[in-house]
Amino acid sequence: SLLDAKEIVEELGSLPIVIRPSFTMGGSGGGIVWNEDELERKVLRGLEMSPVHQVLIEESIFGWKEYELELLRDKNDNVVIICSIENLDPMGVHTGDSVTVAPTQTLTDKQYQSLRDAAIKMMRSIGDFAGGCNVQFAMEPGSDRLVAIEINPRVSRSSALASKATGYPIAKIATKLAVGYSLDELPNPITQVSSACFEPSIDYVVVKIPRFNFDKFTNVDEELTTQMKAVGEVMSIGRTFPEALNKAWQSLEIGRSGLGADGYADPDRKTVRERLIKPYWDRTLHIRNAFKLGASVEEIADITKVDPWFLQQIRYMVSLENRTEGETLESLTNEHFYEIKRAGFSDVQIAWLLSKSGEKVT
């Protein structure tokens, strides 16, 4: 009830708090309560949208780093980690609305092993089922404090991404495990040479960017929260994070040829700051715009809570832009051209930077 919710808020100590309605998909009806004025409205909405009229109220960990692991277990209690995924967007944005990267980029080995151990322990604690499982964690920046966000004892939306990212057929293997096979009995039908009990190891970077259609819905709030708003997603593969990020922006089919440097006018400082203070779908683009305006990694990290490693990678992409502007095809060295292509810049982007047509660059 609303009265119970108010008592729990007092027990937790202070706002913000997170509301999660029971048995809804995509976080429907949930969200973050930032102040007293929002509490009653959001709690009542969550109670209404839950089919059992229950909501979970929990401590807010807004701004923490978010990770997830894809697991498989067989009847003999053997567990393998198929893929690790890191959210570029910090906690406070639904995973389905977040830019995600596989494998994880900013974890130390010790932190990664603690995530593995916790995920396996969680999977074993909820039953002796065989099949797939997805576990999501939050980690406090600057410390190793780990919080379990959720566990899905099934093949989930993230499993499809992990399958494409690693080449491991999670749904197919999970189905065979569920009917009684063990991991050592099954070959990996993709590689044709390895067993299903071997954990994939990839030497490339995968980036997923959600796709939104806010223009089709009038009066919609574009701010991203714990309730999912994306209508689809794109996935790209590159040898480096900058290459994969540029490719993902080129694949969104919204008229962009990459992360900036493609003929669109850069917004002013006020607009960039407004779009960074709260999480929006084009956050990575405005991080790029902020670097173009001279912002530092520390300033952007303080505003967005995005890990500095990702910010440094985007700053590197901006530095390539700045070095390429003013050059000509004749003055561009082979080393510079290879470097900017390795960073995923399209011919359209390079042509724009050189004030040339795409055909000439090709």
C-alpha positions, 0 to 999 in steps of 0.5 A: 500500500501507499502507507507501507511505501512511505514507511519503507522510505523512512526505513531506507533513510532518504530519497531517491528510491527505486520502484519495481512493480511485480510481474511486469515486462521491461520495467513497466510502471517502475521508475526512480522517485527523486522527491516527496512530490513524486512518491504517491503518484509513482507508487500508485501507478506501480501498484496499478500496473502490477497484475498482483498489485505489488511493488518492490521498493529498494535503495537507489544505486543511481550512477553505479556501474552495471554489468551482466553475465550469461550463464549455462548450467547442466544437470551435473551442476556444471556452470559456464559463463558464456558472455560478460556485458558492460553497460556504458550507461550507469545505473538508472537506465533500463538495460534495454535502453542502455548502450552495452559493450561485450566483453566488459572493458573496465573490470579488474580481474579480481572484480570479474572473478567476484562477479563470476562467483556471485553469479554462479552462487545465485544461480545455484541458490534458486533451484536445480534447474538446467539451462540458461540464466542471466544475472545483472549486477551493480558495482559502486565506482571507486570500491568493490561493493557489489549489488545483485540487481536481478536474476532471470533463470531463463534465456532472456533478451540479453541472451540473443545479444550474447549469442550473436556477440560470441557465436555461441548458440545459447538458446539451442544449447540451453534447450538440450541441457533442459532435456537432460544433456550435459555440457561435455556431451554437446559440441558447439555447432558454430565452431564445429571443433570445440565442446559446449563446455568451453567458455567463448573468448573473443578478441573483438568488441561488440557494441549494442545501441538501442533504437527509439521512435519518440517522434511517433508518440506525442508528448512522450518523455524522452528521459530514460529511466528504469522503464524500457522505451526502446523499440529495437536495437543494433549490434556492431562488431569491431576490433576496438571500442571506437570502431564498434561505436562508430559502426553502431551509429552508422547502423541505426538508420536515422540518417547518421554516418557515424558518431558525429563529423557527418554533416550535421551542425554541432549544437551549442554548449547549453543544449549539450549540457542539458542533454548530458545532465539527464540520460537521453538516447543520444548521450554518446553523441553529446559526449562527443559534442562536449569534447568538441566544445573543450570539456574534460573527461573529469567534467563529463564523468562528473555530470554523466557518471559514465566510466572515464575509460569510455570517455577517453575512447570517445575523446580519442575519436574526437582527437582524430576528427580534429587532426583530420579537419583541414587536411586534404587527400593529398596531405593525408598520410597512409598512417593517418588514413589507416588510423581513422579507418581503424577507428570506424570512421566511414567514408562519408565522415572522412569526406566531410572532414576533408570537404570532399565527396564520398566517392573521392575518398572511396 
